[in-house]
Amino acid sequence: MGPKCAHLALGVALGYPCISVDIHVHRVTNRWGYVTTKTPEKTMAALEQKLPKTYWVEINRLLVPFGQHICRGRSPRCQTCPLAYMCPQLGVA
């Protein structure tokens, strides 16, 4: 079990303020330009500095499905994304 699962368990089960960053949270937040990092671990550190604590536990629940179905790694669905109008689409060819 890595940091992502540990943080997710602590946040969801115990309400402990943690950010659980997987590849989807990493990709989406970098694609939006909210953070500029190379790894999920660095994304977690950057989000801890930038994101208000009230959203720390919730960010994984919101961005994982978004990253799996809309803001995908390969062939993102920007044409159907409700946030496309404000997304810089960094790294999207």
N, CA, C and O atoms as a GROMACS GRO file, in nm:
protein
  372
    1MET      N    1   0.086  -0.117   0.000
    1MET     CA    2   0.000   0.000   0.000
    1MET      C    3   0.090   0.123   0.000
    1MET      O    4   0.178   0.137   0.085
    2GLY      N    5   0.068   0.211  -0.096
    2GLY     CA    6   0.148   0.331  -0.107
    2GLY      C    7   0.083   0.451  -0.043
    2GLY      O    8  -0.022   0.439   0.020
    3PRO      N    9   0.146   0.568  -0.059
    3PRO     CA   10   0.093   0.690   0.002
    3PRO      C   11  -0.047   0.726  -0.044
    3PRO      O   12  -0.126   0.778   0.035
    4LYS      N   13  -0.080   0.698  -0.170
    4LYS     CA   14  -0.214   0.732  -0.220
    4LYS      C   15  -0.320   0.658  -0.141
    4LYS      O   16  -0.416   0.719  -0.094
    5CYS      N   17  -0.306   0.527  -0.127
    5CYS     CA   18  -0.405   0.447  -0.055
    5CYS      C   19  -0.408   0.482   0.093
    5CYS      O   20  -0.515   0.488   0.154
    6ALA      N   21  -0.292   0.503   0.150
    6ALA     CA   22  -0.286   0.538   0.292
    6ALA      C   23  -0.356   0.670   0.318
    6ALA      O   24  -0.434   0.682   0.412
    7HIS      N   25  -0.329   0.769   0.235
    7HIS     CA   26  -0.394   0.899   0.252
    7HIS      C   27  -0.543   0.891   0.228
    7HIS      O   28  -0.621   0.957   0.297
    8LEU      N   29  -0.584   0.811   0.132
    8LEU     CA   30  -0.726   0.794   0.105
    8LEU      C   31  -0.796   0.731   0.224
    8LEU      O   32  -0.904   0.775   0.264
    9ALA      N   33  -0.736   0.628   0.282
    9ALA     CA   34  -0.795   0.562   0.398
    9ALA      C   35  -0.801   0.657   0.517
    9ALA      O   36  -0.904   0.664   0.585
   10LEU      N   37  -0.694   0.729   0.543
   10LEU     CA   38  -0.693   0.824   0.655
   10LEU      C   39  -0.797   0.934   0.636
   10LEU      O   40  -0.866   0.972   0.731
   11GLY      N   41  -0.809   0.983   0.515
   11GLY     CA   42  -0.902   1.092   0.488
   11GLY      C   43  -1.047   1.049   0.494
   11GLY      O   44  -1.129   1.115   0.558
   12VAL      N   45  -1.079   0.940   0.426
   12VAL     CA   46  -1.217   0.896   0.418
   12VAL      C   47  -1.263   0.832   0.548
   12VAL      O   48  -1.370   0.864   0.600
   13ALA      N   49  -1.184   0.742   0.601
   13ALA     CA   50  -1.225   0.667   0.720
   13ALA      C   51  -1.217   0.750   0.848
   13ALA      O   52  -1.304   0.740   0.934
   14LEU      N   53  -1.112   0.832   0.859
   14LEU     CA   54  -1.089   0.902   0.985
   14LEU      C   55  -1.110   1.053   0.977
   14LEU      O   56  -1.106   1.122   1.078
   15GLY      N   57  -1.133   1.104   0.856
   15GLY     CA   58  -1.152   1.248   0.841
   15GLY      C   59  -1.024   1.328   0.860
   15GLY      O   60  -1.029   1.449   0.880
   16TYR      N   61  -0.911   1.260   0.852
   16TYR     CA   62  -0.782   1.327   0.866
   16TYR      C   63  -0.752   1.402   0.738
   16TYR      O   64  -0.764   1.344   0.630
   17PRO      N   65  -0.713   1.529   0.745
   17PRO     CA   66  -0.690   1.605   0.622
   17PRO      C   67  -0.566   1.556   0.546
   17PRO      O   68  -0.453   1.588   0.583
   18CYS      N   69  -0.589   1.481   0.441
   18CYS     CA   70  -0.482   1.428   0.354
   18CYS      C   71  -0.524   1.446   0.209
   18CYS      O   72  -0.642   1.448   0.176
   19ILE      N   73  -0.425   1.459   0.124
   19ILE     CA   74  -0.452   1.462  -0.020
   19ILE      C   75  -0.405   1.328  -0.077
   19ILE      O   76  -0.289   1.291  -0.062
   20SER      N   77  -0.494   1.259  -0.143
   20SER     CA   78  -0.462   1.132  -0.207
   20SER      C   79  -0.446   1.160  -0.357
   20SER      O   80  -0.543   1.189  -0.426
   21VAL      N   81  -0.323   1.150  -0.405
   21VAL     CA   82  -0.295   1.182  -0.545
   21VAL      C   83  -0.257   1.055  -0.620
   21VAL      O   84  -0.158   0.989  -0.589
   22ASP      N   85  -0.337   1.022  -0.719
   22ASP     CA   86  -0.303   0.914  -0.811
   22ASP      C   87  -0.273   0.976  -0.947
   22ASP      O   88  -0.264   1.099  -0.959
   23ILE      N   89  -0.260   0.895  -1.048
   23ILE     CA   90  -0.224   0.946  -1.180
   23ILE      C   91  -0.331   1.039  -1.236
   23ILE      O   92  -0.299   1.133  -1.309
   24HIS      N   93  -0.459   1.016  -1.202
   24HIS     CA   94  -0.566   1.099  -1.254
   24HIS      C   95  -0.562   1.239  -1.192
   24HIS      O   96  -0.571   1.339  -1.263
   25VAL      N   97  -0.548   1.246  -1.061
   25VAL     CA   98  -0.538   1.376  -0.994
   25VAL      C   99  -0.413   1.451  -1.042
   25VAL      O  100  -0.417   1.571  -1.065
   26HIS      N  101  -0.304   1.378  -1.055
   26HIS     CA  102  -0.179   1.436  -1.105
   26HIS      C  103  -0.198   1.494  -1.246
   26HIS      O  104  -0.163   1.608  -1.272
   27ARG      N  105  -0.254   1.414  -1.336
   27ARG     CA  106  -0.271   1.457  -1.475
   27ARG      C  107  -0.366   1.576  -1.486
   27ARG      O  108  -0.335   1.674  -1.554
   28VAL      N  109  -0.480   1.568  -1.421
   28VAL     CA  110  -0.581   1.674  -1.434
   28VAL      C  111  -0.531   1.806  -1.378
   28VAL      O  112  -0.544   1.910  -1.444
   29THR      N  113  -0.475   1.805  -1.259
   29THR     CA  114  -0.429   1.931  -1.200
   29THR      C  115  -0.313   1.992  -1.278
   29THR      O  116  -0.300   2.115  -1.282
   30ASN      N  117  -0.230   1.910  -1.341
   30ASN     CA  118  -0.123   1.963  -1.426
   30ASN      C  119  -0.178   2.011  -1.560
   30ASN      O  120  -0.133   2.114  -1.611
   31ARG      N  121  -0.274   1.940  -1.616
   31ARG     CA  122  -0.334   1.981  -1.743
   31ARG      C  123  -0.407   2.114  -1.727
   31ARG      O  124  -0.407   2.197  -1.819
   32TRP      N  125  -0.467   2.135  -1.612
   32TRP     CA  126  -0.533   2.263  -1.583
   32TRP      C  127  -0.433   2.374  -1.555
   32TRP      O  128  -0.468   2.492  -1.561
   33GLY      N  129  -0.308   2.338  -1.526
   33GLY     CA  130  -0.208   2.439  -1.491
   33GLY      C  131  -0.218   2.483  -1.345
   33GLY      O  132  -0.156   2.582  -1.306
   34TYR      N  133  -0.295   2.410  -1.264
   34TYR     CA  134  -0.308   2.444  -1.122
   34TYR      C  135  -0.177   2.415  -1.050
   34TYR      O  136  -0.139   2.488  -0.959
   35VAL      N  137  -0.108   2.308  -1.091
   35VAL     CA  138   0.027   2.278  -1.043
   35VAL      C  139   0.111   2.243  -1.165
   35VAL      O  140   0.057   2.211  -1.272
   36THR      N  141   0.240   2.248  -1.149
   36THR     CA  142   0.332   2.209  -1.255
   36THR      C  143   0.435   2.117  -1.192
   36THR      O  144   0.535   2.162  -1.136
   37THR      N  145   0.409   1.987  -1.201
   37THR     CA  146   0.495   1.888  -1.136
   37THR      C  147   0.518   1.770  -1.228
   37THR      O  148   0.449   1.754  -1.328
   38LYS      N  149   0.616   1.689  -1.192
   38LYS     CA  150   0.652   1.573  -1.276
   38LYS      C  151   0.601   1.440  -1.220
   38LYS      O  152   0.591   1.343  -1.295
   39THR      N  153   0.570   1.433  -1.092
   39THR     CA  154   0.528   1.307  -1.032
   39THR      C  155   0.406   1.328  -0.941
   39THR      O  156   0.382   1.440  -0.895
   40PRO      N  157   0.330   1.222  -0.917
   40PRO     CA  158   0.218   1.235  -0.824
   40PRO      C  159   0.262   1.279  -0.684
   40PRO      O  160   0.190   1.353  -0.617
   41GLU      N  161   0.378   1.234  -0.640
   41GLU     CA  162   0.429   1.274  -0.509
   41GLU      C  163   0.454   1.424  -0.503
   41GLU      O  164   0.422   1.489  -0.403
   42LYS      N  165   0.511   1.478  -0.609
   42LYS     CA  166   0.536   1.623  -0.613
   42LYS      C  167   0.404   1.700  -0.628
   42LYS      O  168   0.391   1.811  -0.578
   43THR      N  169   0.308   1.639  -0.697
   43THR     CA  170   0.176   1.701  -0.708
   43THR      C  171   0.111   1.710  -0.571
   43THR      O  172   0.050   1.811  -0.537
   44MET      N  173   0.123   1.604  -0.493
   44MET     CA  174   0.066   1.605  -0.359
   44MET      C  175   0.127   1.718  -0.275
   44MET      O  176   0.054   1.790  -0.207
   45ALA      N  177   0.256   1.734  -0.280
   45ALA     CA  178   0.323   1.841  -0.204
   45ALA      C  179   0.278   1.979  -0.254
   45ALA      O  180   0.254   2.069  -0.174
   46ALA      N  181   0.267   1.994  -0.386
   46ALA     CA  182   0.225   2.123  -0.442
   46ALA      C  183   0.080   2.154  -0.404
   46ALA      O  184   0.048   2.268  -0.372
   47LEU      N  185  -0.007   2.053  -0.409
   47LEU     CA  186  -0.146   2.074  -0.372
   47LEU      C  187  -0.161   2.108  -0.225
   47LEU      O  188  -0.246   2.188  -0.188
   48GLU      N  189  -0.079   2.047  -0.141
   48GLU     CA  190  -0.082   2.079   0.003
   48GLU      C  191  -0.049   2.226   0.028
   48GLU      O  192  -0.099   2.285   0.124
   49GLN      N  193   0.034   2.284  -0.056
   49GLN     CA  194   0.070   2.425  -0.043
   49GLN      C  195  -0.037   2.518  -0.100
   49GLN      O  196  -0.050   2.632  -0.054
   50LYS      N  197  -0.112   2.472  -0.197
   50LYS     CA  198  -0.201   2.558  -0.274
   50LYS      C  199  -0.350   2.539  -0.246
   50LYS      O  200  -0.424   2.637  -0.243
   51LEU      N  201  -0.392   2.417  -0.226
   51LEU     CA  202  -0.534   2.384  -0.213
   51LEU      C  203  -0.580   2.401  -0.068
   51LEU      O  204  -0.515   2.351   0.024
   52PRO      N  205  -0.691   2.471  -0.045
   52PRO     CA  206  -0.742   2.484   0.092
   52PRO      C  207  -0.771   2.346   0.153
   52PRO      O  208  -0.820   2.256   0.084
   53LYS      N  209  -0.741   2.329   0.281
   53LYS     CA  210  -0.756   2.200   0.349
   53LYS      C  211  -0.896   2.143   0.340
   53LYS      O  212  -0.914   2.021   0.343
   54THR      N  213  -0.995   2.226   0.328
   54THR     CA  214  -1.133   2.176   0.323
   54THR      C  215  -1.157   2.088   0.200
   54THR      O  216  -1.254   2.012   0.198
   55TYR      N  217  -1.071   2.096   0.099
   55TYR     CA  218  -1.087   2.017  -0.024
   55TYR      C  219  -0.990   1.899  -0.032
   55TYR      O  220  -0.997   1.822  -0.128
   56TRP      N  221  -0.903   1.883   0.064
   56TRP     CA  222  -0.799   1.781   0.056
   56TRP      C  223  -0.854   1.640   0.040
   56TRP      O  224  -0.809   1.566  -0.048
   57VAL      N  225  -0.948   1.600   0.121
   57VAL     CA  226  -1.001   1.464   0.114
   57VAL      C  227  -1.087   1.448  -0.011
   57VAL      O  228  -1.084   1.344  -0.076
   58GLU      N  229  -1.162   1.550  -0.044
   58GLU     CA  230  -1.259   1.544  -0.153
   58GLU      C  231  -1.198   1.543  -0.293
   58GLU      O  232  -1.260   1.493  -0.386
   59ILE      N  233  -1.078   1.598  -0.310
   59ILE     CA  234  -1.022   1.614  -0.445
   59ILE      C  235  -1.007   1.480  -0.518
   59ILE      O  236  -1.031   1.473  -0.638
   60ASN      N  237  -0.969   1.376  -0.446
   60ASN     CA  238  -0.954   1.246  -0.511
   60ASN      C  239  -1.088   1.193  -0.560
   60ASN      O  240  -1.097   1.144  -0.672
   61ARG      N  241  -1.191   1.203  -0.477
   61ARG     CA  242  -1.324   1.154  -0.514
   61ARG      C  243  -1.378   1.226  -0.637
   61ARG      O  244  -1.450   1.167  -0.717
   62LEU      N  245  -1.345   1.353  -0.651
   62LEU     CA  246  -1.395   1.432  -0.764
   62LEU      C  247  -1.314   1.414  -0.891
   62LEU      O  248  -1.370   1.401  -1.000
   63LEU      N  249  -1.181   1.412  -0.878
   63LEU     CA  250  -1.098   1.412  -0.997
   63LEU      C  251  -1.065   1.276  -1.055
   63LEU      O  252  -1.032   1.267  -1.174
   64VAL      N  253  -1.074   1.169  -0.977
   64VAL     CA  254  -1.045   1.037  -1.034
   64VAL      C  255  -1.146   1.001  -1.142
   64VAL      O  256  -1.105   0.967  -1.252
   65PRO      N  257  -1.278   1.006  -1.115
   65PRO     CA  258  -1.372   0.973  -1.223
   65PRO      C  259  -1.362   1.071  -1.340
   65PRO      O  260  -1.377   1.032  -1.456
   66PHE      N  261  -1.337   1.198  -1.310
   66PHE     CA  262  -1.322   1.298  -1.416
   66PHE      C  263  -1.202   1.262  -1.504
   66PHE      O  264  -1.208   1.272  -1.626
   67GLY      N  265  -1.092   1.222  -1.440
   67GLY     CA  266  -0.972   1.183  -1.514
   67GLY      C  267  -0.986   1.051  -1.589
   67GLY      O  268  -0.920   1.030  -1.690
   68GLN      N  269  -1.072   0.963  -1.540
   68GLN     CA  270  -1.093   0.834  -1.606
   68GLN      C  271  -1.184   0.844  -1.728
   68GLN      O  272  -1.166   0.773  -1.826
   69HIS      N  273  -1.282   0.933  -1.721
   69HIS     CA  274  -1.385   0.935  -1.826
   69HIS      C  275  -1.383   1.056  -1.918
   69HIS      O  276  -1.428   1.047  -2.032
   70ILE      N  277  -1.332   1.168  -1.872
   70ILE     CA  278  -1.331   1.289  -1.956
   70ILE      C  279  -1.189   1.336  -1.985
   70ILE      O  280  -1.149   1.344  -2.101
   71CYS      N  281  -1.114   1.366  -1.882
   71CYS     CA  282  -0.978   1.420  -1.898
   71CYS      C  283  -0.878   1.304  -1.898
   71CYS      O  284  -0.787   1.299  -1.815
   72ARG      N  285  -0.897   1.213  -1.991
   72ARG     CA  286  -0.818   1.090  -1.997
   72ARG      C  287  -0.676   1.119  -2.044
   72ARG      O  288  -0.648   1.222  -2.106
   73GLY      N  289  -0.586   1.026  -2.013
   73GLY     CA  290  -0.447   1.039  -2.054
   73GLY      C  291  -0.431   1.036  -2.205
   73GLY      O  292  -0.370   1.125  -2.264
   74ARG      N  293  -0.488   0.935  -2.265
   74ARG     CA  294  -0.488   0.924  -2.411
   74ARG      C  295  -0.626   0.967  -2.459
   74ARG      O  296  -0.728   0.930  -2.401
   75SER      N  297  -0.628   1.042  -2.561
   75SER     CA  298  -0.750   1.096  -2.623
   75SER      C  299  -0.849   1.154  -2.520
   75SER      O  300  -0.958   1.100  -2.500
   76PRO      N  301  -0.809   1.264  -2.455
   76PRO     CA  302  -0.902   1.329  -2.363
   76PRO      C  303  -1.025   1.378  -2.439
   76PRO      O  304  -1.017   1.412  -2.557
   77ARG      N  305  -1.135   1.382  -2.372
   77ARG     CA  306  -1.262   1.422  -2.435
   77ARG      C  307  -1.290   1.570  -2.411
   77ARG      O  308  -1.390   1.606  -2.350
   78CYS      N  309  -1.202   1.652  -2.459
   78CYS     CA  310  -1.214   1.797  -2.440
   78CYS      C  311  -1.343   1.851  -2.503
   78CYS      O  312  -1.401   1.947  -2.452
   79GLN      N  313  -1.388   1.791  -2.612
   79GLN     CA  314  -1.507   1.840  -2.681
   79GLN      C  315  -1.634   1.822  -2.597
   79GLN      O  316  -1.732   1.893  -2.620
   80THR      N  317  -1.635   1.730  -2.502
   80THR     CA  318  -1.752   1.711  -2.416
   80THR      C  319  -1.728   1.756  -2.272
   80THR      O  320  -1.814   1.739  -2.187
   81CYS      N  321  -1.613   1.814  -2.245
   81CYS     CA  322  -1.578   1.854  -2.110
   81CYS      C  323  -1.651   1.983  -2.071
   81CYS      O  324  -1.644   2.082  -2.144
   82PRO      N  325  -1.720   1.982  -1.958
   82PRO     CA  326  -1.790   2.104  -1.915
   82PRO      C  327  -1.696   2.214  -1.869
   82PRO      O  328  -1.739   2.328  -1.848
   83LEU      N  329  -1.568   2.183  -1.853
   83LEU     CA  330  -1.470   2.282  -1.808
   83LEU      C  331  -1.377   2.327  -1.921
   83LEU      O  332  -1.283   2.403  -1.896
   84ALA      N  333  -1.401   2.282  -2.042
   84ALA     CA  334  -1.311   2.311  -2.154
   84ALA      C  335  -1.293   2.460  -2.179
   84ALA      O  336  -1.186   2.504  -2.221
   85TYR      N  337  -1.397   2.537  -2.154
   85TYR     CA  338  -1.389   2.682  -2.180
   85TYR      C  339  -1.286   2.753  -2.092
   85TYR      O  340  -1.240   2.862  -2.126
   86MET      N  341  -1.250   2.693  -1.980
   86MET     CA  342  -1.153   2.760  -1.893
   86MET      C  343  -1.026   2.676  -1.873
   86MET      O  344  -0.942   2.710  -1.789
   87CYS      N  345  -1.012   2.570  -1.948
   87CYS     CA  346  -0.896   2.480  -1.935
   87CYS      C  347  -0.790   2.515  -2.039
   87CYS      O  348  -0.822   2.522  -2.158
   88PRO      N  349  -0.666   2.537  -1.997
   88PRO     CA  350  -0.560   2.563  -2.095
   88PRO      C  351  -0.515   2.439  -2.171
   88PRO      O  352  -0.439   2.450  -2.267
   89GLN      N  353  -0.562   2.321  -2.131
   89GLN     CA  354  -0.532   2.193  -2.197
   89GLN      C  355  -0.382   2.173  -2.215
   89GLN      O  356  -0.336   2.136  -2.322
   90LEU      N  357  -0.306   2.199  -2.109
   90LEU     CA  358  -0.162   2.182  -2.114
   90LEU      C  359  -0.125   2.037  -2.140
   90LEU      O  360  -0.172   1.948  -2.070
   91GLY      N  361  -0.041   2.014  -2.239
   91GLY     CA  362   0.002   1.880  -2.275
   91GLY      C  363  -0.092   1.805  -2.366
   91GLY      O  364  -0.065   1.689  -2.399
   92VAL      N  365  -0.202   1.865  -2.408
   92VAL     CA  366  -0.297   1.800  -2.498
   92VAL      C  367  -0.257   1.834  -2.642
   92VAL      O  368  -0.242   1.952  -2.676
   93ALA      N  369  -0.239   1.732  -2.724
   93ALA     CA  370  -0.198   1.756  -2.862
   93ALA      C  371  -0.319   1.785  -2.949
   93ALA      O  372  -0.304   1.808  -3.069
   0.00000   0.00000   0.00000
